[in-house]
Amino acid sequence: MSHLFQTYGRWNVEIKEAAGSWAVDTNGKKYLDFIQGIAVTNLGHNHPKVNQAIKKQLDHVWHVSNLFENGLQEKAAEKLAANSSGDLVFFCNSGAEANEGAIKLARKATGKTNIVTFLHSFHGRTYAGMAATGQDKIKTGFGPMLEGFHYVPFNDPEAIAACEVGNVAAVMLEVVQGEGGVNPATTEFLEAVQAFCQKHEALLIVDEIQTGIGRTGTAFAYEQTGLDPDIISSAKGLGNGFPVGAVIGKKALGDAFSPGSHGTTFGGNMLAMAAVNATLDVIFKDEFLTEVKEKGAYLLEKLQDLKQLNIVKEVRGKGLMAGVECHQPVGDYITALREQGLLVLPAGPNVIRLLPPLNVEKAEIDQAIDALTQVLANETVTV
């Protein structure tokens, strides 16, 4: 019997070691990993520069308290500010905590309480994160949600323009909805969101938990749009697998997070900051991000060929974040792909999601495409 709460539908696979794009289970089976911890190990498993930075810090000091100055935090914050619309950073431990902090910051800075979010969004599993999420299934059984959240259809410019919610502190969105099906936002929709924020004097929160840290070919996905976010939430790829999150905000919001207004015991600890600084030093380089764009375009181009298969309805994505929508549930196909040695995951019942490392080789992309083609063309797979 397991002594773990059964909160996950776990696969019968245990990974014992991994490097780069590849993982090996306890039976010695090797997998091409196009999950990467759900867009977490953006530099692949066991990246030497990140590993070296953590090991070096390990021999000095792991943790003190945020009552002390922390030069590693300052360096990491400077890098995030230099590569975003923000000026100030609060470090925490996860994406859910980052979104929680973003919501608190928006409400406190504006003195207003309502937050507009979008259907099929996902913002975490804390009470504020659940309340912000536009999916009822994650809220079932948990009682009353935190009040003040209002949901509008995603990619519907008319719907956000017609939204009559008052006392709006912020609009919160993902530029590409990840858990909701790998749905990129349209230019027209994002323009309408920005106009709504201006009309209501509301802050714009962009949830970059999954899309950020180079995943779409820029430091943050919103950079490829006309958005000017006031607050950005970041996590997942930020520490290449080390637990860390961040709230990035504009200078004007600084007074709202004054001493005692928000805090964390473990957020910004030295090991996490060593991982962040090493990760950003690699990813936030123009030549690296240019390669991500090129590989992302290559992946999406190759995936388009899958539309020749009867089962495939649509292919979509941005950068190295891709979704293959099928005409039927994909669970059995994901199992079959795993048996073939390719790790992918769902994004809703009918979408196969691919999140390779940002330094994936084109030959590895080709190998993934071959496996997808073989499995999705097999009409004998149980569904």
GUPA-598555 format. One record per residue (C-alpha): x, z, y; chain. Coordinates in nm, 2 decimals, always signed. Example, Ala and Ser with C-alpha at 12.3 -4.5 7.8 and 13.67 -1.06 7.14 Angstrom:
// residues 2
<u:+1.23, w:+0.78, v:-0.45, cadena:A>;
<u:+1.37, w:+0.71, v:-0.11, cadena:A>;
***
This chain:
// residues 383
<u:+0.00, w:+0.00, v:+0.00, cadena:A>;
<u:+0.12, w:-0.08, v:+0.35, cadena:A>;
<u:+0.13, w:+0.20, v:+0.61, cadena:A>;
<u:+0.09, w:-0.05, v:+0.89, cadena:A>;
<u:-0.24, w:-0.11, v:+1.08, cadena:A>;
<u:-0.35, w:-0.45, v:+0.96, cadena:A>;
<u:-0.37, w:-0.60, v:+1.31, cadena:A>;
<u:-0.21, w:-0.93, v:+1.20, cadena:A>;
<u:-0.30, w:-1.19, v:+0.94, cadena:A>;
<u:+0.05, w:-1.20, v:+0.81, cadena:A>;
<u:+0.19, w:-1.49, v:+0.61, cadena:A>;
<u:+0.36, w:-1.41, v:+0.28, cadena:A>;
<u:+0.70, w:-1.48, v:+0.43, cadena:A>;
<u:+0.97, w:-1.25, v:+0.55, cadena:A>;
<u:+1.26, w:-1.39, v:+0.76, cadena:A>;
<u:+1.59, w:-1.23, v:+0.68, cadena:A>;
<u:+1.82, w:-1.44, v:+0.90, cadena:A>;
<u:+1.80, w:-1.71, v:+1.16, cadena:A>;
<u:+2.02, w:-1.92, v:+1.39, cadena:A>;
<u:+1.93, w:-2.19, v:+1.64, cadena:A>;
<u:+1.63, w:-2.39, v:+1.53, cadena:A>;
<u:+1.64, w:-2.26, v:+1.17, cadena:A>;
<u:+1.52, w:-1.95, v:+0.98, cadena:A>;
<u:+1.57, w:-1.83, v:+0.62, cadena:A>;
<u:+1.34, w:-1.61, v:+0.43, cadena:A>;
<u:+1.41, w:-1.34, v:+0.17, cadena:A>;
<u:+1.38, w:-1.59, v:-0.11, cadena:A>;
<u:+1.64, w:-1.82, v:+0.05, cadena:A>;
<u:+1.39, w:-2.08, v:+0.17, cadena:A>;
<u:+1.50, w:-2.25, v:+0.49, cadena:A>;
<u:+1.26, w:-2.34, v:+0.77, cadena:A>;
<u:+1.27, w:-2.55, v:+1.08, cadena:A>;
<u:+1.12, w:-2.30, v:+1.33, cadena:A>;
<u:+0.89, w:-2.46, v:+1.58, cadena:A>;
<u:+0.74, w:-2.12, v:+1.66, cadena:A>;
<u:+1.04, w:-1.94, v:+1.79, cadena:A>;
<u:+0.86, w:-1.60, v:+1.81, cadena:A>;
<u:+0.58, w:-1.78, v:+2.00, cadena:A>;
<u:+0.79, w:-1.93, v:+2.28, cadena:A>;
<u:+1.02, w:-1.63, v:+2.29, cadena:A>;
<u:+1.36, w:-1.73, v:+2.16, cadena:A>;
<u:+1.38, w:-2.03, v:+2.40, cadena:A>;
<u:+1.75, w:-2.06, v:+2.33, cadena:A>;
<u:+1.70, w:-2.05, v:+1.96, cadena:A>;
<u:+1.78, w:-1.76, v:+1.73, cadena:A>;
<u:+2.10, w:-1.57, v:+1.77, cadena:A>;
<u:+2.22, w:-1.75, v:+2.08, cadena:A>;
<u:+2.59, w:-1.64, v:+2.10, cadena:A>;
<u:+2.60, w:-1.59, v:+2.48, cadena:A>;
<u:+2.29, w:-1.36, v:+2.47, cadena:A>;
<u:+2.41, w:-1.18, v:+2.17, cadena:A>;
<u:+2.76, w:-1.12, v:+2.32, cadena:A>;
<u:+2.60, w:-0.98, v:+2.64, cadena:A>;
<u:+2.38, w:-0.73, v:+2.46, cadena:A>;
<u:+2.67, w:-0.62, v:+2.23, cadena:A>;
<u:+2.89, w:-0.57, v:+2.53, cadena:A>;
<u:+2.63, w:-0.36, v:+2.71, cadena:A>;
<u:+2.56, w:-0.17, v:+2.39, cadena:A>;
<u:+2.90, w:+0.00, v:+2.42, cadena:A>;
<u:+2.85, w:+0.11, v:+2.78, cadena:A>;
<u:+2.50, w:+0.25, v:+2.84, cadena:A>;
<u:+2.16, w:+0.15, v:+2.70, cadena:A>;
<u:+1.92, w:+0.35, v:+2.91, cadena:A>;
<u:+1.92, w:+0.60, v:+3.20, cadena:A>;
<u:+1.61, w:+0.60, v:+3.42, cadena:A>;
<u:+1.48, w:+0.39, v:+3.70, cadena:A>;
<u:+1.56, w:+0.68, v:+3.93, cadena:A>;
<u:+1.91, w:+0.54, v:+3.93, cadena:A>;
<u:+2.05, w:+0.22, v:+4.09, cadena:A>;
<u:+2.07, w:-0.07, v:+3.84, cadena:A>;
<u:+2.30, w:-0.35, v:+3.93, cadena:A>;
<u:+2.20, w:-0.55, v:+3.63, cadena:A>;
<u:+1.84, w:-0.54, v:+3.75, cadena:A>;
<u:+1.95, w:-0.66, v:+4.09, cadena:A>;
<u:+2.14, w:-0.96, v:+3.94, cadena:A>;
<u:+1.84, w:-1.06, v:+3.73, cadena:A>;
<u:+1.59, w:-1.02, v:+4.01, cadena:A>;
<u:+1.81, w:-1.24, v:+4.24, cadena:A>;
<u:+1.81, w:-1.51, v:+3.98, cadena:A>;
<u:+1.43, w:-1.50, v:+3.94, cadena:A>;
<u:+1.38, w:-1.50, v:+4.31, cadena:A>;
<u:+1.61, w:-1.79, v:+4.36, cadena:A>;
<u:+1.42, w:-2.00, v:+4.11, cadena:A>;
<u:+1.06, w:-1.91, v:+4.21, cadena:A>;
<u:+0.84, w:-1.87, v:+4.51, cadena:A>;
<u:+0.89, w:-1.49, v:+4.49, cadena:A>;
<u:+1.13, w:-1.25, v:+4.66, cadena:A>;
<u:+1.08, w:-0.92, v:+4.48, cadena:A>;
<u:+1.07, w:-0.83, v:+4.11, cadena:A>;
<u:+0.94, w:-0.55, v:+3.90, cadena:A>;
<u:+1.08, w:-0.53, v:+3.54, cadena:A>;
<u:+0.86, w:-0.41, v:+3.25, cadena:A>;
<u:+0.86, w:-0.45, v:+2.88, cadena:A>;
<u:+0.61, w:-0.73, v:+2.78, cadena:A>;
<u:+0.38, w:-1.00, v:+2.90, cadena:A>;
<u:+0.08, w:-0.78, v:+2.89, cadena:A>;
<u:+0.25, w:-0.52, v:+3.11, cadena:A>;
<u:+0.36, w:-0.80, v:+3.35, cadena:A>;
<u:+0.00, w:-0.92, v:+3.38, cadena:A>;
<u:-0.12, w:-0.56, v:+3.42, cadena:A>;
<u:+0.13, w:-0.51, v:+3.70, cadena:A>;
<u:+0.03, w:-0.84, v:+3.86, cadena:A>;
<u:-0.34, w:-0.73, v:+3.87, cadena:A>;
<u:-0.25, w:-0.39, v:+4.01, cadena:A>;
<u:-0.03, w:-0.54, v:+4.27, cadena:A>;
<u:-0.30, w:-0.79, v:+4.38, cadena:A>;
<u:-0.57, w:-0.53, v:+4.41, cadena:A>;
<u:-0.35, w:-0.28, v:+4.60, cadena:A>;
<u:-0.20, w:-0.54, v:+4.84, cadena:A>;
<u:-0.54, w:-0.69, v:+4.93, cadena:A>;
<u:-0.76, w:-0.38, v:+4.91, cadena:A>;
<u:-1.01, w:-0.60, v:+4.72, cadena:A>;
<u:-1.11, w:-0.58, v:+4.36, cadena:A>;
<u:-1.25, w:-0.90, v:+4.22, cadena:A>;
<u:-1.03, w:-1.13, v:+4.01, cadena:A>;
<u:-1.13, w:-1.49, v:+3.92, cadena:A>;
<u:-0.99, w:-1.62, v:+3.59, cadena:A>;
<u:-1.08, w:-1.90, v:+3.36, cadena:A>;
<u:-1.26, w:-1.96, v:+3.03, cadena:A>;
<u:-1.03, w:-2.00, v:+2.73, cadena:A>;
<u:-0.75, w:-1.82, v:+2.91, cadena:A>;
<u:-0.53, w:-1.55, v:+2.75, cadena:A>;
<u:-0.37, w:-1.27, v:+2.96, cadena:A>;
<u:-0.29, w:-1.00, v:+2.70, cadena:A>;
<u:-0.45, w:-0.72, v:+2.50, cadena:A>;
<u:-0.44, w:-0.42, v:+2.74, cadena:A>;
<u:-0.78, w:-0.34, v:+2.90, cadena:A>;
<u:-0.69, w:-0.53, v:+3.22, cadena:A>;
<u:-0.54, w:-0.81, v:+3.01, cadena:A>;
<u:-0.85, w:-0.83, v:+2.79, cadena:A>;
<u:-1.08, w:-0.82, v:+3.09, cadena:A>;
<u:-0.89, w:-1.11, v:+3.25, cadena:A>;
<u:-0.90, w:-1.32, v:+2.94, cadena:A>;
<u:-1.18, w:-1.57, v:+2.92, cadena:A>;
<u:-1.23, w:-1.54, v:+2.54, cadena:A>;
<u:-1.50, w:-1.30, v:+2.41, cadena:A>;
<u:-1.35, w:-1.28, v:+2.06, cadena:A>;
<u:-1.06, w:-1.06, v:+2.17, cadena:A>;
<u:-1.29, w:-0.81, v:+2.34, cadena:A>;
<u:-1.53, w:-0.75, v:+2.05, cadena:A>;
<u:-1.56, w:-0.38, v:+1.95, cadena:A>;
<u:-1.37, w:-0.23, v:+2.24, cadena:A>;
<u:-1.66, w:-0.12, v:+2.46, cadena:A>;
<u:-1.70, w:-0.18, v:+2.83, cadena:A>;
<u:-1.43, w:-0.39, v:+2.99, cadena:A>;
<u:-1.26, w:-0.32, v:+3.32, cadena:A>;
<u:-1.50, w:-0.44, v:+3.59, cadena:A>;
<u:-1.43, w:-0.70, v:+3.86, cadena:A>;
<u:-1.34, w:-1.01, v:+3.65, cadena:A>;
<u:-1.52, w:-1.33, v:+3.69, cadena:A>;
<u:-1.48, w:-1.64, v:+3.47, cadena:A>;
<u:-1.49, w:-2.01, v:+3.57, cadena:A>;
<u:-1.46, w:-2.32, v:+3.35, cadena:A>;
<u:-1.10, w:-2.44, v:+3.33, cadena:A>;
<u:-1.01, w:-2.78, v:+3.47, cadena:A>;
<u:-1.34, w:-2.80, v:+3.66, cadena:A>;
<u:-1.27, w:-2.84, v:+4.03, cadena:A>;
<u:-1.63, w:-2.84, v:+4.12, cadena:A>;
<u:-1.69, w:-2.51, v:+3.94, cadena:A>;
<u:-1.41, w:-2.32, v:+4.12, cadena:A>;
<u:-1.51, w:-2.48, v:+4.46, cadena:A>;
<u:-1.87, w:-2.36, v:+4.40, cadena:A>;
<u:-1.77, w:-2.01, v:+4.28, cadena:A>;
<u:-1.95, w:-1.76, v:+4.51, cadena:A>;
<u:-1.77, w:-1.44, v:+4.41, cadena:A>;
<u:-1.68, w:-1.23, v:+4.71, cadena:A>;
<u:-1.42, w:-0.96, v:+4.77, cadena:A>;
<u:-1.17, w:-1.17, v:+4.58, cadena:A>;
<u:-0.83, w:-1.01, v:+4.55, cadena:A>;
<u:-0.68, w:-1.30, v:+4.34, cadena:A>;
<u:-0.72, w:-1.60, v:+4.12, cadena:A>;
<u:-0.53, w:-1.58, v:+3.80, cadena:A>;
<u:-0.44, w:-1.88, v:+3.58, cadena:A>;
<u:-0.21, w:-2.05, v:+3.34, cadena:A>;
<u:-0.08, w:-2.39, v:+3.44, cadena:A>;
<u:-0.10, w:-2.48, v:+3.06, cadena:A>;
<u:-0.34, w:-2.26, v:+2.86, cadena:A>;
<u:-0.14, w:-2.16, v:+2.55, cadena:A>;
<u:-0.36, w:-1.95, v:+2.32, cadena:A>;
<u:-0.66, w:-2.14, v:+2.45, cadena:A>;
<u:-0.55, w:-2.47, v:+2.30, cadena:A>;
<u:-0.24, w:-2.60, v:+2.48, cadena:A>;
<u:-0.45, w:-2.73, v:+2.77, cadena:A>;
<u:-0.26, w:-2.85, v:+3.08, cadena:A>;
<u:-0.43, w:-2.81, v:+3.41, cadena:A>;
<u:-0.51, w:-3.12, v:+3.61, cadena:A>;
<u:-0.38, w:-3.19, v:+3.96, cadena:A>;
<u:-0.74, w:-3.20, v:+4.10, cadena:A>;
<u:-0.82, w:-2.86, v:+3.95, cadena:A>;
<u:-0.51, w:-2.69, v:+4.07, cadena:A>;
<u:-0.57, w:-2.83, v:+4.43, cadena:A>;
<u:-0.92, w:-2.68, v:+4.41, cadena:A>;
<u:-0.78, w:-2.34, v:+4.30, cadena:A>;
<u:-0.53, w:-2.33, v:+4.58, cadena:A>;
<u:-0.81, w:-2.43, v:+4.83, cadena:A>;
<u:-1.03, w:-2.15, v:+4.69, cadena:A>;
<u:-0.75, w:-1.90, v:+4.74, cadena:A>;
<u:-0.70, w:-2.01, v:+5.10, cadena:A>;
<u:-1.07, w:-2.00, v:+5.18, cadena:A>;
<u:-1.11, w:-1.65, v:+5.04, cadena:A>;
<u:-0.78, w:-1.52, v:+5.16, cadena:A>;
<u:-0.71, w:-1.43, v:+4.80, cadena:A>;
<u:-0.37, w:-1.41, v:+4.62, cadena:A>;
<u:-0.27, w:-1.66, v:+4.35, cadena:A>;
<u:-0.14, w:-1.52, v:+4.03, cadena:A>;
<u:+0.02, w:-1.76, v:+3.79, cadena:A>;
<u:+0.06, w:-1.64, v:+3.44, cadena:A>;
<u:+0.39, w:-1.79, v:+3.32, cadena:A>;
<u:+0.43, w:-1.57, v:+3.02, cadena:A>;
<u:+0.44, w:-1.86, v:+2.78, cadena:A>;
<u:+0.51, w:-2.16, v:+3.01, cadena:A>;
<u:+0.80, w:-2.00, v:+3.21, cadena:A>;
<u:+1.17, w:-1.98, v:+3.16, cadena:A>;
<u:+1.23, w:-2.35, v:+3.11, cadena:A>;
<u:+0.96, w:-2.41, v:+2.85, cadena:A>;
<u:+0.80, w:-2.71, v:+3.04, cadena:A>;
<u:+1.12, w:-2.85, v:+3.19, cadena:A>;
<u:+1.14, w:-2.64, v:+3.51, cadena:A>;
<u:+1.22, w:-2.27, v:+3.56, cadena:A>;
<u:+0.84, w:-2.22, v:+3.59, cadena:A>;
<u:+0.56, w:-2.46, v:+3.51, cadena:A>;
<u:+0.39, w:-2.43, v:+3.85, cadena:A>;
<u:+0.69, w:-2.60, v:+4.01, cadena:A>;
<u:+0.56, w:-2.93, v:+3.87, cadena:A>;
<u:+0.23, w:-2.88, v:+4.07, cadena:A>;
<u:+0.14, w:-2.82, v:+4.43, cadena:A>;
<u:+0.08, w:-2.45, v:+4.37, cadena:A>;
<u:+0.23, w:-2.18, v:+4.59, cadena:A>;
<u:+0.18, w:-1.86, v:+4.38, cadena:A>;
<u:+0.20, w:-1.52, v:+4.55, cadena:A>;
<u:+0.26, w:-1.34, v:+4.21, cadena:A>;
<u:+0.42, w:-1.48, v:+3.89, cadena:A>;
<u:+0.41, w:-1.29, v:+3.56, cadena:A>;
<u:+0.70, w:-1.36, v:+3.31, cadena:A>;
<u:+0.80, w:-1.24, v:+2.97, cadena:A>;
<u:+0.85, w:-1.41, v:+2.62, cadena:A>;
<u:+1.15, w:-1.63, v:+2.68, cadena:A>;
<u:+1.29, w:-1.41, v:+2.96, cadena:A>;
<u:+1.52, w:-1.21, v:+2.73, cadena:A>;
<u:+1.54, w:-1.47, v:+2.44, cadena:A>;
<u:+1.38, w:-1.22, v:+2.20, cadena:A>;
<u:+1.47, w:-0.89, v:+2.36, cadena:A>;
<u:+1.15, w:-0.72, v:+2.48, cadena:A>;
<u:+1.12, w:-0.76, v:+2.86, cadena:A>;
<u:+0.87, w:-0.87, v:+3.12, cadena:A>;
<u:+0.87, w:-0.92, v:+3.50, cadena:A>;
<u:+0.63, w:-0.93, v:+3.79, cadena:A>;
<u:+0.76, w:-1.16, v:+4.06, cadena:A>;
<u:+0.60, w:-1.14, v:+4.41, cadena:A>;
<u:+0.64, w:-1.25, v:+4.76, cadena:A>;
<u:+0.81, w:-1.03, v:+5.02, cadena:A>;
<u:+0.48, w:-0.96, v:+5.20, cadena:A>;
<u:+0.36, w:-0.77, v:+4.90, cadena:A>;
<u:+0.65, w:-0.52, v:+4.90, cadena:A>;
<u:+0.47, w:-0.24, v:+5.07, cadena:A>;
<u:+0.20, w:-0.24, v:+4.80, cadena:A>;
<u:+0.45, w:-0.14, v:+4.54, cadena:A>;
<u:+0.60, w:+0.15, v:+4.72, cadena:A>;
<u:+0.77, w:+0.45, v:+4.54, cadena:A>;
<u:+0.52, w:+0.61, v:+4.30, cadena:A>;
<u:+0.27, w:+0.33, v:+4.30, cadena:A>;
<u:+0.38, w:+0.18, v:+3.97, cadena:A>;
<u:+0.64, w:+0.25, v:+3.71, cadena:A>;
<u:+0.78, w:+0.23, v:+3.36, cadena:A>;
<u:+1.01, w:+0.44, v:+3.15, cadena:A>;
<u:+1.18, w:+0.16, v:+2.95, cadena:A>;
<u:+1.13, w:-0.14, v:+3.18, cadena:A>;
<u:+1.45, w:-0.29, v:+3.32, cadena:A>;
<u:+1.68, w:-0.10, v:+3.08, cadena:A>;
<u:+2.04, w:-0.21, v:+3.06, cadena:A>;
<u:+2.01, w:-0.39, v:+2.73, cadena:A>;
<u:+1.71, w:-0.59, v:+2.84, cadena:A>;
<u:+1.88, w:-0.68, v:+3.17, cadena:A>;
<u:+2.19, w:-0.79, v:+2.98, cadena:A>;
<u:+1.97, w:-1.02, v:+2.78, cadena:A>;
<u:+1.79, w:-1.15, v:+3.08, cadena:A>;
<u:+2.10, w:-1.23, v:+3.28, cadena:A>;
<u:+2.27, w:-1.41, v:+2.99, cadena:A>;
<u:+1.95, w:-1.61, v:+2.92, cadena:A>;
<u:+1.89, w:-1.72, v:+3.27, cadena:A>;
<u:+2.25, w:-1.82, v:+3.32, cadena:A>;
<u:+2.20, w:-2.08, v:+3.05, cadena:A>;
<u:+1.85, w:-2.20, v:+3.12, cadena:A>;
<u:+1.84, w:-2.20, v:+3.50, cadena:A>;
<u:+2.09, w:-2.48, v:+3.52, cadena:A>;
<u:+1.97, w:-2.83, v:+3.64, cadena:A>;
<u:+2.14, w:-3.01, v:+3.36, cadena:A>;
<u:+1.99, w:-2.79, v:+3.10, cadena:A>;
<u:+1.64, w:-2.82, v:+3.24, cadena:A>;
<u:+1.68, w:-3.20, v:+3.27, cadena:A>;
<u:+1.75, w:-3.21, v:+2.90, cadena:A>;
<u:+1.44, w:-3.00, v:+2.83, cadena:A>;
<u:+1.23, w:-3.26, v:+3.02, cadena:A>;
<u:+1.39, w:-3.54, v:+2.82, cadena:A>;
<u:+1.34, w:-3.37, v:+2.49, cadena:A>;
<u:+0.98, w:-3.28, v:+2.58, cadena:A>;
<u:+0.90, w:-3.64, v:+2.67, cadena:A>;
<u:+1.06, w:-3.75, v:+2.34, cadena:A>;
<u:+0.85, w:-3.49, v:+2.14, cadena:A>;
<u:+0.52, w:-3.59, v:+2.31, cadena:A>;
<u:+0.60, w:-3.96, v:+2.26, cadena:A>;
<u:+0.66, w:-3.91, v:+1.89, cadena:A>;
<u:+0.35, w:-3.70, v:+1.85, cadena:A>;
<u:+0.14, w:-3.97, v:+2.00, cadena:A>;
<u:+0.20, w:-4.17, v:+1.68, cadena:A>;
<u:+0.00, w:-3.91, v:+1.49, cadena:A>;
<u:-0.32, w:-4.03, v:+1.66, cadena:A>;
<u:-0.31, w:-4.32, v:+1.41, cadena:A>;
<u:-0.42, w:-4.06, v:+1.15, cadena:A>;
<u:-0.79, w:-4.00, v:+1.10, cadena:A>;
<u:-0.77, w:-3.63, v:+1.14, cadena:A>;
<u:-0.59, w:-3.62, v:+1.48, cadena:A>;
<u:-0.82, w:-3.61, v:+1.78, cadena:A>;
<u:-0.57, w:-3.56, v:+2.07, cadena:A>;
<u:-0.21, w:-3.48, v:+2.15, cadena:A>;
<u:-0.13, w:-3.29, v:+2.47, cadena:A>;
<u:+0.13, w:-3.06, v:+2.63, cadena:A>;
<u:+0.41, w:-3.03, v:+2.88, cadena:A>;
<u:+0.78, w:-3.01, v:+2.82, cadena:A>;
<u:+0.85, w:-2.85, v:+2.48, cadena:A>;
<u:+0.50, w:-2.70, v:+2.46, cadena:A>;
<u:+0.28, w:-2.93, v:+2.26, cadena:A>;
<u:-0.06, w:-2.92, v:+2.08, cadena:A>;
<u:-0.21, w:-3.15, v:+1.82, cadena:A>;
<u:-0.59, w:-3.12, v:+1.82, cadena:A>;
<u:-0.76, w:-3.22, v:+1.50, cadena:A>;
<u:-1.12, w:-3.29, v:+1.41, cadena:A>;
<u:-1.13, w:-2.99, v:+1.18, cadena:A>;
<u:-0.97, w:-2.65, v:+1.13, cadena:A>;
<u:-0.59, w:-2.66, v:+1.09, cadena:A>;
<u:-0.52, w:-2.34, v:+0.90, cadena:A>;
<u:-0.46, w:-2.51, v:+0.56, cadena:A>;
<u:-0.24, w:-2.78, v:+0.73, cadena:A>;
<u:-0.03, w:-2.51, v:+0.89, cadena:A>;
<u:+0.01, w:-2.35, v:+0.54, cadena:A>;
<u:+0.11, w:-2.69, v:+0.40, cadena:A>;
<u:+0.36, w:-2.75, v:+0.67, cadena:A>;
<u:+0.51, w:-2.41, v:+0.61, cadena:A>;
<u:+0.55, w:-2.50, v:+0.24, cadena:A>;
<u:+0.72, w:-2.82, v:+0.36, cadena:A>;
<u:+0.97, w:-2.61, v:+0.56, cadena:A>;
<u:+0.82, w:-2.65, v:+0.91, cadena:A>;
<u:+0.69, w:-2.34, v:+1.10, cadena:A>;
<u:+0.41, w:-2.41, v:+1.35, cadena:A>;
<u:+0.11, w:-2.20, v:+1.46, cadena:A>;
<u:-0.25, w:-2.25, v:+1.57, cadena:A>;
<u:-0.38, w:-2.24, v:+1.93, cadena:A>;
<u:-0.75, w:-2.19, v:+1.85, cadena:A>;
<u:-0.91, w:-2.32, v:+1.52, cadena:A>;
<u:-0.84, w:-2.69, v:+1.56, cadena:A>;
<u:-0.50, w:-2.71, v:+1.73, cadena:A>;
<u:-0.15, w:-2.71, v:+1.58, cadena:A>;
<u:+0.09, w:-2.57, v:+1.84, cadena:A>;
<u:+0.46, w:-2.66, v:+1.85, cadena:A>;
<u:+0.71, w:-2.45, v:+2.04, cadena:A>;
<u:+1.06, w:-2.55, v:+1.95, cadena:A>;
<u:+1.37, w:-2.40, v:+2.11, cadena:A>;
<u:+1.47, w:-2.56, v:+2.44, cadena:A>;
<u:+1.80, w:-2.66, v:+2.29, cadena:A>;
<u:+1.64, w:-2.83, v:+1.99, cadena:A>;
<u:+1.81, w:-3.15, v:+1.86, cadena:A>;
<u:+1.63, w:-3.48, v:+1.86, cadena:A>;
<u:+1.70, w:-3.51, v:+1.49, cadena:A>;
<u:+1.52, w:-3.18, v:+1.44, cadena:A>;
<u:+1.22, w:-3.32, v:+1.64, cadena:A>;
<u:+1.22, w:-3.62, v:+1.41, cadena:A>;
<u:+1.23, w:-3.40, v:+1.11, cadena:A>;
<u:+0.92, w:-3.21, v:+1.24, cadena:A>;
<u:+0.74, w:-3.53, v:+1.31, cadena:A>;
<u:+0.80, w:-3.65, v:+0.96, cadena:A>;
<u:+0.66, w:-3.33, v:+0.81, cadena:A>;
<u:+0.36, w:-3.34, v:+1.04, cadena:A>;
<u:+0.29, w:-3.71, v:+0.95, cadena:A>;
<u:+0.32, w:-3.64, v:+0.57, cadena:A>;
<u:+0.09, w:-3.33, v:+0.58, cadena:A>;
<u:-0.17, w:-3.46, v:+0.82, cadena:A>;
<u:-0.20, w:-3.79, v:+0.63, cadena:A>;
<u:-0.27, w:-3.60, v:+0.31, cadena:A>;
<u:-0.64, w:-3.60, v:+0.27, cadena:A>;
<u:-0.62, w:-3.38, v:-0.04, cadena:A>;
<u:-0.51, w:-3.07, v:+0.17, cadena:A>;
<u:-0.78, w:-2.81, v:+0.12, cadena:A>;
<u:-0.98, w:-2.75, v:+0.44, cadena:A>;
***
